[in-house]
């Protein structure tokens, strides 16, 4: 029986693990969609590759606050949602 990880439904994990870019992509997917059952996200790897991730904006801000205790990035607002 093949166990499919829900955050990698459209990619072959063994192929991705062969390159650094692929490993970063797997980690990014784990952060955005949640790790599989019984899996944990390695904090040291998250810190190492933080600037290379393409994360959901609100999730990125929350994780910055939880990991470093402060915001490292600026939140870009869509002007159509803000009143002047």
PDB file of N, CA, C and O in Angstrom:
ATOM      1  N   UNK A   1       0.842  -1.186   0.000  1.00  0.00           N
ATOM      2  CA  UNK A   1       0.000   0.000   0.000  1.00  0.00           C
ATOM      3  C   UNK A   1       0.886   1.248   0.000  1.00  0.00           C
ATOM      4  O   UNK A   1       1.805   1.360   0.811  1.00  0.00           O
ATOM      5  N   UNK A   2       0.610   2.174  -0.901  1.00  0.00           N
ATOM      6  CA  UNK A   2       1.366   3.415  -1.011  1.00  0.00           C
ATOM      7  C   UNK A   2       0.675   4.487  -0.167  1.00  0.00           C
ATOM      8  O   UNK A   2      -0.520   4.744  -0.317  1.00  0.00           O
ATOM      9  N   UNK A   3       1.444   5.098   0.712  1.00  0.00           N
ATOM     10  CA  UNK A   3       0.905   6.156   1.554  1.00  0.00           C
ATOM     11  C   UNK A   3       1.213   7.493   0.885  1.00  0.00           C
ATOM     12  O   UNK A   3       2.379   7.848   0.710  1.00  0.00           O
ATOM     13  N   UNK A   4       0.178   8.225   0.516  1.00  0.00           N
ATOM     14  CA  UNK A   4       0.335   9.526  -0.148  1.00  0.00           C
ATOM     15  C   UNK A   4       0.245  10.622   0.911  1.00  0.00           C
ATOM     16  O   UNK A   4      -0.732  10.699   1.656  1.00  0.00           O
ATOM     17  N   UNK A   5       1.251  11.450   0.968  1.00  0.00           N
ATOM     18  CA  UNK A   5       1.227  12.565   1.912  1.00  0.00           C
ATOM     19  C   UNK A   5       0.344  13.655   1.329  1.00  0.00           C
ATOM     20  O   UNK A   5       0.490  14.019   0.163  1.00  0.00           O
ATOM     21  N   UNK A   6      -0.564  14.174   2.129  1.00  0.00           N
ATOM     22  CA  UNK A   6      -1.560  15.109   1.604  1.00  0.00           C
ATOM     23  C   UNK A   6      -0.966  16.420   1.110  1.00  0.00           C
ATOM     24  O   UNK A   6      -1.615  17.127   0.339  1.00  0.00           O
ATOM     25  N   UNK A   7       0.236  16.761   1.524  1.00  0.00           N
ATOM     26  CA  UNK A   7       0.841  18.009   1.042  1.00  0.00           C
ATOM     27  C   UNK A   7       1.651  17.793  -0.234  1.00  0.00           C
ATOM     28  O   UNK A   7       2.155  18.759  -0.808  1.00  0.00           O
ATOM     29  N   UNK A   8       1.786  16.544  -0.690  1.00  0.00           N
ATOM     30  CA  UNK A   8       2.515  16.241  -1.925  1.00  0.00           C
ATOM     31  C   UNK A   8       1.658  15.391  -2.868  1.00  0.00           C
ATOM     32  O   UNK A   8       2.141  14.416  -3.442  1.00  0.00           O
ATOM     33  N   UNK A   9       0.427  15.753  -3.019  1.00  0.00           N
ATOM     34  CA  UNK A   9      -0.487  14.963  -3.834  1.00  0.00           C
ATOM     35  C   UNK A   9      -0.134  14.980  -5.321  1.00  0.00           C
ATOM     36  O   UNK A   9      -0.551  14.086  -6.057  1.00  0.00           O
ATOM     37  N   UNK A  10       0.611  15.957  -5.769  1.00  0.00           N
ATOM     38  CA  UNK A  10       0.869  16.110  -7.195  1.00  0.00           C
ATOM     39  C   UNK A  10       2.344  15.975  -7.577  1.00  0.00           C
ATOM     40  O   UNK A  10       2.712  16.289  -8.709  1.00  0.00           O
ATOM     41  N   UNK A  11       3.193  15.516  -6.659  1.00  0.00           N
ATOM     42  CA  UNK A  11       4.624  15.373  -6.926  1.00  0.00           C
ATOM     43  C   UNK A  11       5.128  14.047  -6.374  1.00  0.00           C
ATOM     44  O   UNK A  11       4.528  13.471  -5.467  1.00  0.00           O
ATOM     45  N   UNK A  12       6.234  13.572  -6.928  1.00  0.00           N
ATOM     46  CA  UNK A  12       6.899  12.371  -6.434  1.00  0.00           C
ATOM     47  C   UNK A  12       7.934  12.805  -5.394  1.00  0.00           C
ATOM     48  O   UNK A  12       8.915  13.473  -5.720  1.00  0.00           O
ATOM     49  N   UNK A  13       7.702  12.421  -4.153  1.00  0.00           N
ATOM     50  CA  UNK A  13       8.567  12.863  -3.059  1.00  0.00           C
ATOM     51  C   UNK A  13      10.010  12.382  -3.235  1.00  0.00           C
ATOM     52  O   UNK A  13      10.944  13.124  -2.932  1.00  0.00           O
ATOM     53  N   UNK A  14      10.200  11.176  -3.711  1.00  0.00           N
ATOM     54  CA  UNK A  14      11.556  10.646  -3.885  1.00  0.00           C
ATOM     55  C   UNK A  14      12.358  11.468  -4.895  1.00  0.00           C
ATOM     56  O   UNK A  14      13.562  11.661  -4.725  1.00  0.00           O
ATOM     57  N   UNK A  15      11.696  11.946  -5.934  1.00  0.00           N
ATOM     58  CA  UNK A  15      12.376  12.788  -6.925  1.00  0.00           C
ATOM     59  C   UNK A  15      12.706  14.158  -6.347  1.00  0.00           C
ATOM     60  O   UNK A  15      13.775  14.704  -6.619  1.00  0.00           O
ATOM     61  N   UNK A  16      11.796  14.716  -5.550  1.00  0.00           N
ATOM     62  CA  UNK A  16      12.021  16.034  -4.957  1.00  0.00           C
ATOM     63  C   UNK A  16      13.159  16.018  -3.947  1.00  0.00           C
ATOM     64  O   UNK A  16      13.910  16.988  -3.840  1.00  0.00           O
ATOM     65  N   UNK A  17      13.291  14.921  -3.207  1.00  0.00           N
ATOM     66  CA  UNK A  17      14.314  14.839  -2.166  1.00  0.00           C
ATOM     67  C   UNK A  17      15.735  14.804  -2.724  1.00  0.00           C
ATOM     68  O   UNK A  17      16.692  14.964  -1.967  1.00  0.00           O
ATOM     69  N   UNK A  18      15.891  14.599  -4.021  1.00  0.00           N
ATOM     70  CA  UNK A  18      17.213  14.497  -4.628  1.00  0.00           C
ATOM     71  C   UNK A  18      17.919  15.845  -4.752  1.00  0.00           C
ATOM     72  O   UNK A  18      19.145  15.886  -4.858  1.00  0.00           O
ATOM     73  N   UNK A  19      17.170  16.949  -4.740  1.00  0.00           N
ATOM     74  CA  UNK A  19      17.776  18.268  -4.888  1.00  0.00           C
ATOM     75  C   UNK A  19      17.434  19.148  -3.695  1.00  0.00           C
ATOM     76  O   UNK A  19      16.439  18.924  -3.005  1.00  0.00           O
ATOM     77  N   UNK A  20      18.271  20.151  -3.462  1.00  0.00           N
ATOM     78  CA  UNK A  20      18.004  21.088  -2.369  1.00  0.00           C
ATOM     79  C   UNK A  20      16.708  21.860  -2.632  1.00  0.00           C
ATOM     80  O   UNK A  20      15.908  22.072  -1.721  1.00  0.00           O
ATOM     81  N   UNK A  21      16.512  22.273  -3.869  1.00  0.00           N
ATOM     82  CA  UNK A  21      15.292  23.005  -4.217  1.00  0.00           C
ATOM     83  C   UNK A  21      14.048  22.150  -3.953  1.00  0.00           C
ATOM     84  O   UNK A  21      13.025  22.659  -3.497  1.00  0.00           O
ATOM     85  N   UNK A  22      14.142  20.865  -4.240  1.00  0.00           N
ATOM     86  CA  UNK A  22      13.033  19.954  -3.986  1.00  0.00           C
ATOM     87  C   UNK A  22      12.767  19.796  -2.501  1.00  0.00           C
ATOM     88  O   UNK A  22      11.610  19.763  -2.082  1.00  0.00           O
ATOM     89  N   UNK A  23      13.822  19.698  -1.694  1.00  0.00           N
ATOM     90  CA  UNK A  23      13.646  19.574  -0.247  1.00  0.00           C
ATOM     91  C   UNK A  23      13.035  20.846   0.337  1.00  0.00           C
ATOM     92  O   UNK A  23      12.226  20.781   1.263  1.00  0.00           O
ATOM     93  N   UNK A  24      13.419  21.994  -0.202  1.00  0.00           N
ATOM     94  CA  UNK A  24      12.829  23.262   0.233  1.00  0.00           C
ATOM     95  C   UNK A  24      11.342  23.276  -0.124  1.00  0.00           C
ATOM     96  O   UNK A  24      10.512  23.718   0.671  1.00  0.00           O
ATOM     97  N   UNK A  25      11.011  22.792  -1.320  1.00  0.00           N
ATOM     98  CA  UNK A  25       9.623  22.749  -1.763  1.00  0.00           C
ATOM     99  C   UNK A  25       8.783  21.845  -0.852  1.00  0.00           C
ATOM    100  O   UNK A  25       7.656  22.195  -0.501  1.00  0.00           O
ATOM    101  N   UNK A  26       9.325  20.693  -0.473  1.00  0.00           N
ATOM    102  CA  UNK A  26       8.610  19.783   0.434  1.00  0.00           C
ATOM    103  C   UNK A  26       8.353  20.481   1.767  1.00  0.00           C
ATOM    104  O   UNK A  26       7.242  20.420   2.293  1.00  0.00           O
ATOM    105  N   UNK A  27       9.359  21.135   2.310  1.00  0.00           N
ATOM    106  CA  UNK A  27       9.226  21.839   3.586  1.00  0.00           C
ATOM    107  C   UNK A  27       8.203  22.971   3.481  1.00  0.00           C
ATOM    108  O   UNK A  27       7.397  23.172   4.389  1.00  0.00           O
ATOM    109  N   UNK A  28       8.242  23.700   2.379  1.00  0.00           N
ATOM    110  CA  UNK A  28       7.272  24.780   2.150  1.00  0.00           C
ATOM    111  C   UNK A  28       5.846  24.231   2.120  1.00  0.00           C
ATOM    112  O   UNK A  28       4.936  24.810   2.714  1.00  0.00           O
ATOM    113  N   UNK A  29       5.663  23.123   1.430  1.00  0.00           N
ATOM    114  CA  UNK A  29       4.339  22.496   1.365  1.00  0.00           C
ATOM    115  C   UNK A  29       3.883  22.023   2.747  1.00  0.00           C
ATOM    116  O   UNK A  29       2.707  22.143   3.089  1.00  0.00           O
ATOM    117  N   UNK A  30       4.810  21.489   3.534  1.00  0.00           N
ATOM    118  CA  UNK A  30       4.458  21.047   4.884  1.00  0.00           C
ATOM    119  C   UNK A  30       3.979  22.222   5.732  1.00  0.00           C
ATOM    120  O   UNK A  30       3.046  22.078   6.521  1.00  0.00           O
ATOM    121  N   UNK A  31       4.612  23.375   5.573  1.00  0.00           N
ATOM    122  CA  UNK A  31       4.213  24.554   6.335  1.00  0.00           C
ATOM    123  C   UNK A  31       2.858  25.064   5.855  1.00  0.00           C
ATOM    124  O   UNK A  31       1.989  25.360   6.675  1.00  0.00           O
ATOM    125  N   UNK A  32       2.665  25.171   4.552  1.00  0.00           N
ATOM    126  CA  UNK A  32       1.424  25.712   4.009  1.00  0.00           C
ATOM    127  C   UNK A  32       0.217  24.803   4.216  1.00  0.00           C
ATOM    128  O   UNK A  32      -0.883  25.290   4.476  1.00  0.00           O
ATOM    129  N   UNK A  33       0.409  23.486   4.103  1.00  0.00           N
ATOM    130  CA  UNK A  33      -0.724  22.558   4.142  1.00  0.00           C
ATOM    131  C   UNK A  33      -0.736  21.639   5.350  1.00  0.00           C
ATOM    132  O   UNK A  33      -1.665  20.849   5.516  1.00  0.00           O
ATOM    133  N   UNK A  34       0.274  21.728   6.187  1.00  0.00           N
ATOM    134  CA  UNK A  34       0.337  20.896   7.376  1.00  0.00           C
ATOM    135  C   UNK A  34       1.110  19.621   7.117  1.00  0.00           C
ATOM    136  O   UNK A  34       1.015  19.049   6.031  1.00  0.00           O
ATOM    137  N   UNK A  35       1.880  19.162   8.105  1.00  0.00           N
ATOM    138  CA  UNK A  35       2.634  17.922   7.935  1.00  0.00           C
ATOM    139  C   UNK A  35       1.691  16.720   7.942  1.00  0.00           C
ATOM    140  O   UNK A  35       0.538  16.823   8.360  1.00  0.00           O
ATOM    141  N   UNK A  36       2.192  15.594   7.479  1.00  0.00           N
ATOM    142  CA  UNK A  36       1.401  14.371   7.494  1.00  0.00           C
ATOM    143  C   UNK A  36       1.216  13.866   8.919  1.00  0.00           C
ATOM    144  O   UNK A  36       1.807  14.396   9.860  1.00  0.00           O
ATOM    145  N   UNK A  37       0.404  12.856   9.062  1.00  0.00           N
ATOM    146  CA  UNK A  37       0.124  12.291  10.377  1.00  0.00           C
ATOM    147  C   UNK A  37       1.411  11.753  11.000  1.00  0.00           C
ATOM    148  O   UNK A  37       2.104  10.930  10.402  1.00  0.00           O
ATOM    149  N   UNK A  38       1.717  12.218  12.185  1.00  0.00           N
ATOM    150  CA  UNK A  38       2.902  11.771  12.896  1.00  0.00           C
ATOM    151  C   UNK A  38       4.193  12.450  12.473  1.00  0.00           C
ATOM    152  O   UNK A  38       5.248  12.146  13.030  1.00  0.00           O
ATOM    153  N   UNK A  39       4.146  13.354  11.511  1.00  0.00           N
ATOM    154  CA  UNK A  39       5.344  14.056  11.060  1.00  0.00           C
ATOM    155  C   UNK A  39       5.512  15.370  11.825  1.00  0.00           C
ATOM    156  O   UNK A  39       4.547  15.959  12.312  1.00  0.00           O
ATOM    157  N   UNK A  40       6.755  15.802  11.913  1.00  0.00           N
ATOM    158  CA  UNK A  40       7.058  17.091  12.520  1.00  0.00           C
ATOM    159  C   UNK A  40       7.891  17.908  11.552  1.00  0.00           C
ATOM    160  O   UNK A  40       8.644  17.366  10.744  1.00  0.00           O
ATOM    161  N   UNK A  41       7.746  19.215  11.647  1.00  0.00           N
ATOM    162  CA  UNK A  41       8.515  20.126  10.809  1.00  0.00           C
ATOM    163  C   UNK A  41       9.772  20.513  11.578  1.00  0.00           C
ATOM    164  O   UNK A  41       9.689  20.935  12.731  1.00  0.00           O
ATOM    165  N   UNK A  42      10.926  20.373  10.953  1.00  0.00           N
ATOM    166  CA  UNK A  42      12.208  20.659  11.579  1.00  0.00           C
ATOM    167  C   UNK A  42      12.421  22.177  11.642  1.00  0.00           C
ATOM    168  O   UNK A  42      12.552  22.836  10.611  1.00  0.00           O
ATOM    169  N   UNK A  43      12.455  22.715  12.850  1.00  0.00           N
ATOM    170  CA  UNK A  43      12.597  24.154  13.057  1.00  0.00           C
ATOM    171  C   UNK A  43      13.922  24.686  12.514  1.00  0.00           C
ATOM    172  O   UNK A  43      13.965  25.783  11.957  1.00  0.00           O
ATOM    173  N   UNK A  44      14.990  23.930  12.670  1.00  0.00           N
ATOM    174  CA  UNK A  44      16.296  24.377  12.177  1.00  0.00           C
ATOM    175  C   UNK A  44      16.275  24.547  10.657  1.00  0.00           C
ATOM    176  O   UNK A  44      16.863  25.494  10.135  1.00  0.00           O
ATOM    177  N   UNK A  45      15.607  23.642   9.947  1.00  0.00           N
ATOM    178  CA  UNK A  45      15.508  23.756   8.490  1.00  0.00           C
ATOM    179  C   UNK A  45      14.612  24.926   8.089  1.00  0.00           C
ATOM    180  O   UNK A  45      14.876  25.600   7.094  1.00  0.00           O
ATOM    181  N   UNK A  46      13.563  25.162   8.856  1.00  0.00           N
ATOM    182  CA  UNK A  46      12.680  26.300   8.574  1.00  0.00           C
ATOM    183  C   UNK A  46      13.467  27.596   8.688  1.00  0.00           C
ATOM    184  O   UNK A  46      13.349  28.461   7.821  1.00  0.00           O
ATOM    185  N   UNK A  47      14.261  27.748   9.728  1.00  0.00           N
ATOM    186  CA  UNK A  47      15.069  28.956   9.897  1.00  0.00           C
ATOM    187  C   UNK A  47      16.115  29.084   8.792  1.00  0.00           C
ATOM    188  O   UNK A  47      16.377  30.180   8.297  1.00  0.00           O
ATOM    189  N   UNK A  48      16.708  27.955   8.412  1.00  0.00           N
ATOM    190  CA  UNK A  48      17.760  27.974   7.397  1.00  0.00           C
ATOM    191  C   UNK A  48      17.230  28.433   6.041  1.00  0.00           C
ATOM    192  O   UNK A  48      17.894  29.202   5.347  1.00  0.00           O
ATOM    193  N   UNK A  49      16.045  27.970   5.659  1.00  0.00           N
ATOM    194  CA  UNK A  49      15.499  28.253   4.332  1.00  0.00           C
ATOM    195  C   UNK A  49      14.397  29.304   4.340  1.00  0.00           C
ATOM    196  O   UNK A  49      13.701  29.459   3.337  1.00  0.00           O
ATOM    197  N   UNK A  50      14.217  30.021   5.428  1.00  0.00           N
ATOM    198  CA  UNK A  50      13.101  30.942   5.577  1.00  0.00           C
ATOM    199  C   UNK A  50      12.948  31.913   4.403  1.00  0.00           C
ATOM    200  O   UNK A  50      11.836  32.122   3.918  1.00  0.00           O
ATOM    201  N   UNK A  51      14.027  32.495   3.955  1.00  0.00           N
ATOM    202  CA  UNK A  51      13.959  33.495   2.887  1.00  0.00           C
ATOM    203  C   UNK A  51      13.658  32.895   1.514  1.00  0.00           C
ATOM    204  O   UNK A  51      13.385  33.634   0.569  1.00  0.00           O
ATOM    205  N   UNK A  52      13.704  31.590   1.392  1.00  0.00           N
ATOM    206  CA  UNK A  52      13.441  30.934   0.113  1.00  0.00           C
ATOM    207  C   UNK A  52      12.005  30.414  -0.001  1.00  0.00           C
ATOM    208  O   UNK A  52      11.604  29.940  -1.064  1.00  0.00           O
ATOM    209  N   UNK A  53      11.236  30.497   1.073  1.00  0.00           N
ATOM    210  CA  UNK A  53       9.865  29.986   1.074  1.00  0.00           C
ATOM    211  C   UNK A  53       8.898  30.946   0.410  1.00  0.00           C
ATOM    212  O   UNK A  53       9.065  32.164   0.479  1.00  0.00           O
ATOM    213  N   UNK A  54       7.890  30.387  -0.231  1.00  0.00           N
ATOM    214  CA  UNK A  54       6.767  31.154  -0.770  1.00  0.00           C
ATOM    215  C   UNK A  54       5.539  30.732   0.040  1.00  0.00           C
ATOM    216  O   UNK A  54       4.796  29.834  -0.357  1.00  0.00           O
ATOM    217  N   UNK A  55       5.342  31.400   1.188  1.00  0.00           N
ATOM    218  CA  UNK A  55       4.291  31.011   2.122  1.00  0.00           C
ATOM    219  C   UNK A  55       3.080  31.920   1.989  1.00  0.00           C
ATOM    220  O   UNK A  55       3.164  33.027   1.458  1.00  0.00           O
ATOM    221  N   UNK A  56       1.951  31.425   2.485  1.00  0.00           N
ATOM    222  CA  UNK A  56       0.758  32.252   2.542  1.00  0.00           C
ATOM    223  C   UNK A  56       1.077  33.442   3.447  1.00  0.00           C
ATOM    224  O   UNK A  56       1.639  33.245   4.525  1.00  0.00           O
ATOM    225  N   UNK A  57       0.734  34.685   3.041  1.00  0.00           N
ATOM    226  CA  UNK A  57       1.178  35.887   3.766  1.00  0.00           C
ATOM    227  C   UNK A  57       0.811  35.924   5.251  1.00  0.00           C
ATOM    228  O   UNK A  57       1.662  36.245   6.080  1.00  0.00           O
ATOM    229  N   UNK A  58      -0.400  35.612   5.593  1.00  0.00           N
ATOM    230  CA  UNK A  58      -0.807  35.679   7.001  1.00  0.00           C
ATOM    231  C   UNK A  58      -0.094  34.599   7.809  1.00  0.00           C
ATOM    232  O   UNK A  58       0.329  34.847   8.938  1.00  0.00           O
ATOM    233  N   UNK A  59       0.038  33.420   7.246  1.00  0.00           N
ATOM    234  CA  UNK A  59       0.742  32.329   7.936  1.00  0.00           C
ATOM    235  C   UNK A  59       2.215  32.705   8.141  1.00  0.00           C
ATOM    236  O   UNK A  59       2.796  32.408   9.184  1.00  0.00           O
ATOM    237  N   UNK A  60       2.807  33.353   7.149  1.00  0.00           N
ATOM    238  CA  UNK A  60       4.209  33.761   7.259  1.00  0.00           C
ATOM    239  C   UNK A  60       4.389  34.746   8.413  1.00  0.00           C
ATOM    240  O   UNK A  60       5.338  34.632   9.189  1.00  0.00           O
ATOM    241  N   UNK A  61       3.489  35.702   8.523  1.00  0.00           N
ATOM    242  CA  UNK A  61       3.576  36.691   9.614  1.00  0.00           C
ATOM    243  C   UNK A  61       3.437  36.020  10.975  1.00  0.00           C
ATOM    244  O   UNK A  61       4.177  36.346  11.903  1.00  0.00           O
ATOM    245  N   UNK A  62       2.505  35.094  11.103  1.00  0.00           N
ATOM    246  CA  UNK A  62       2.306  34.394  12.371  1.00  0.00           C
ATOM    247  C   UNK A  62       3.544  33.569  12.730  1.00  0.00           C
ATOM    248  O   UNK A  62       3.999  33.600  13.874  1.00  0.00           O
ATOM    249  N   UNK A  63       4.081  32.843  11.771  1.00  0.00           N
ATOM    250  CA  UNK A  63       5.263  32.034  12.040  1.00  0.00           C
ATOM    251  C   UNK A  63       6.471  32.893  12.403  1.00  0.00           C
ATOM    252  O   UNK A  63       7.263  32.506  13.262  1.00  0.00           O
ATOM    253  N   UNK A  64       6.625  34.049  11.764  1.00  0.00           N
ATOM    254  CA  UNK A  64       7.713  34.964  12.135  1.00  0.00           C
ATOM    255  C   UNK A  64       7.597  35.368  13.591  1.00  0.00           C
ATOM    256  O   UNK A  64       8.589  35.397  14.318  1.00  0.00           O
ATOM    257  N   UNK A  65       6.400  35.673  14.006  1.00  0.00           N
ATOM    258  CA  UNK A  65       6.170  36.080  15.393  1.00  0.00           C
ATOM    259  C   UNK A  65       6.452  34.922  16.354  1.00  0.00           C
ATOM    260  O   UNK A  65       7.039  35.129  17.417  1.00  0.00           O
ATOM    261  N   UNK A  66       6.041  33.717  15.991  1.00  0.00           N
ATOM    262  CA  UNK A  66       6.261  32.562  16.860  1.00  0.00           C
ATOM    263  C   UNK A  66       7.725  32.126  16.899  1.00  0.00           C
ATOM    264  O   UNK A  66       8.230  31.746  17.955  1.00  0.00           O
ATOM    265  N   UNK A  67       8.402  32.177  15.769  1.00  0.00           N
ATOM    266  CA  UNK A  67       9.785  31.697  15.710  1.00  0.00           C
ATOM    267  C   UNK A  67      10.774  32.716  16.264  1.00  0.00           C
ATOM    268  O   UNK A  67      11.627  32.370  17.082  1.00  0.00           O
ATOM    269  N   UNK A  68      10.667  33.968  15.827  1.00  0.00           N
ATOM    270  CA  UNK A  68      11.656  34.981  16.204  1.00  0.00           C
ATOM    271  C   UNK A  68      11.140  35.987  17.233  1.00  0.00           C
ATOM    272  O   UNK A  68      11.926  36.764  17.773  1.00  0.00           O
ATOM    273  N   UNK A  69       9.855  35.988  17.510  1.00  0.00           N
ATOM    274  CA  UNK A  69       9.308  36.927  18.482  1.00  0.00           C
ATOM    275  C   UNK A  69       9.091  38.315  17.925  1.00  0.00           C
ATOM    276  O   UNK A  69       8.777  39.241  18.673  1.00  0.00           O
ATOM    277  N   UNK A  70       9.256  38.477  16.611  1.00  0.00           N
ATOM    278  CA  UNK A  70       9.033  39.762  15.951  1.00  0.00           C
ATOM    279  C   UNK A  70       8.757  39.494  14.477  1.00  0.00           C
ATOM    280  O   UNK A  70       8.985  38.394  13.973  1.00  0.00           O
ATOM    281  N   UNK A  71       8.262  40.521  13.800  1.00  0.00           N
ATOM    282  CA  UNK A  71       8.004  40.394  12.367  1.00  0.00           C
ATOM    283  C   UNK A  71       9.277  40.711  11.600  1.00  0.00           C
ATOM    284  O   UNK A  71       9.965  41.684  11.909  1.00  0.00           O
ATOM    285  N   UNK A  72       9.595  39.895  10.601  1.00  0.00           N
ATOM    286  CA  UNK A  72      10.779  40.127   9.776  1.00  0.00           C
ATOM    287  C   UNK A  72      10.408  40.690   8.416  1.00  0.00           C
ATOM    288  O   UNK A  72      11.249  41.294   7.750  1.00  0.00           O
ATOM    289  N   UNK A  73       9.176  40.507   7.994  1.00  0.00           N
ATOM    290  CA  UNK A  73       8.752  40.976   6.671  1.00  0.00           C
ATOM    291  C   UNK A  73       7.645  42.006   6.828  1.00  0.00           C
ATOM    292  O   UNK A  73       7.039  42.126   7.893  1.00  0.00           O
ATOM    293  N   UNK A  74       7.392  42.739   5.769  1.00  0.00           N
ATOM    294  CA  UNK A  74       6.305  43.703   5.802  1.00  0.00           C
ATOM    295  C   UNK A  74       5.092  43.096   5.117  1.00  0.00           C
ATOM    296  O   UNK A  74       5.221  42.362   4.137  1.00  0.00           O
ATOM    297  N   UNK A  75       3.936  43.403   5.630  1.00  0.00           N
ATOM    298  CA  UNK A  75       2.688  42.898   5.075  1.00  0.00           C
ATOM    299  C   UNK A  75       2.231  43.862   4.000  1.00  0.00           C
ATOM    300  O   UNK A  75       2.017  45.042   4.275  1.00  0.00           O
ATOM    301  N   UNK A  76       2.080  43.376   2.785  1.00  0.00           N
ATOM    302  CA  UNK A  76       1.656  44.218   1.672  1.00  0.00           C
ATOM    303  C   UNK A  76       0.130  44.222   1.623  1.00  0.00           C
ATOM    304  O   UNK A  76      -0.500  43.169   1.527  1.00  0.00           O
ATOM    305  N   UNK A  77      -0.444  45.396   1.688  1.00  0.00           N
ATOM    306  CA  UNK A  77      -1.894  45.534   1.700  1.00  0.00           C
ATOM    307  C   UNK A  77      -2.420  45.871   0.317  1.00  0.00           C
ATOM    308  O   UNK A  77      -1.786  46.592  -0.454  1.00  0.00           O
ATOM    309  N   UNK A  78      -3.578  45.339   0.027  1.00  0.00           N
ATOM    310  CA  UNK A  78      -4.282  45.696  -1.187  1.00  0.00           C
ATOM    311  C   UNK A  78      -5.041  46.986  -0.879  1.00  0.00           C
ATOM    312  O   UNK A  78      -5.924  46.978  -0.022  1.00  0.00           O
ATOM    313  N   UNK A  79      -4.731  48.070  -1.540  1.00  0.00           N
ATOM    314  CA  UNK A  79      -5.296  49.385  -1.202  1.00  0.00           C
ATOM    315  C   UNK A  79      -6.813  49.424  -1.313  1.00  0.00           C
ATOM    316  O   UNK A  79      -7.452  50.259  -0.674  1.00  0.00           O
ATOM    317  N   UNK A  80      -7.401  48.541  -2.108  1.00  0.00           N
ATOM    318  CA  UNK A  80      -8.850  48.575  -2.272  1.00  0.00           C
ATOM    319  C   UNK A  80      -9.596  48.178  -1.013  1.00  0.00           C
ATOM    320  O   UNK A  80     -10.798  48.424  -0.905  1.00  0.00           O
ATOM    321  N   UNK A  81      -8.894  47.557  -0.040  1.00  0.00           N
ATOM    322  CA  UNK A  81      -9.548  47.126   1.181  1.00  0.00           C
ATOM    323  C   UNK A  81      -9.330  48.097   2.345  1.00  0.00           C
ATOM    324  O   UNK A  81      -9.848  47.873   3.440  1.00  0.00           O
ATOM    325  N   UNK A  82      -8.583  49.150   2.123  1.00  0.00           N
ATOM    326  CA  UNK A  82      -8.272  50.070   3.207  1.00  0.00           C
ATOM    327  C   UNK A  82      -8.894  51.443   2.916  1.00  0.00           C
ATOM    328  O   UNK A  82      -8.854  51.951   1.795  1.00  0.00           O
ATOM    329  N   UNK A  83      -9.460  52.004   3.961  1.00  0.00           N
ATOM    330  CA  UNK A  83     -10.042  53.348   3.843  1.00  0.00           C
ATOM    331  C   UNK A  83      -8.974  54.386   4.178  1.00  0.00           C
ATOM    332  O   UNK A  83      -8.093  54.143   5.003  1.00  0.00           O
ATOM    333  N   UNK A  84      -9.064  55.520   3.541  1.00  0.00           N
ATOM    334  CA  UNK A  84      -8.114  56.597   3.822  1.00  0.00           C
ATOM    335  C   UNK A  84      -8.705  57.612   4.756  1.00  0.00           C
ATOM    336  O   UNK A  84      -8.044  58.591   5.103  1.00  0.00           O
TER     337      UNK A  84
END
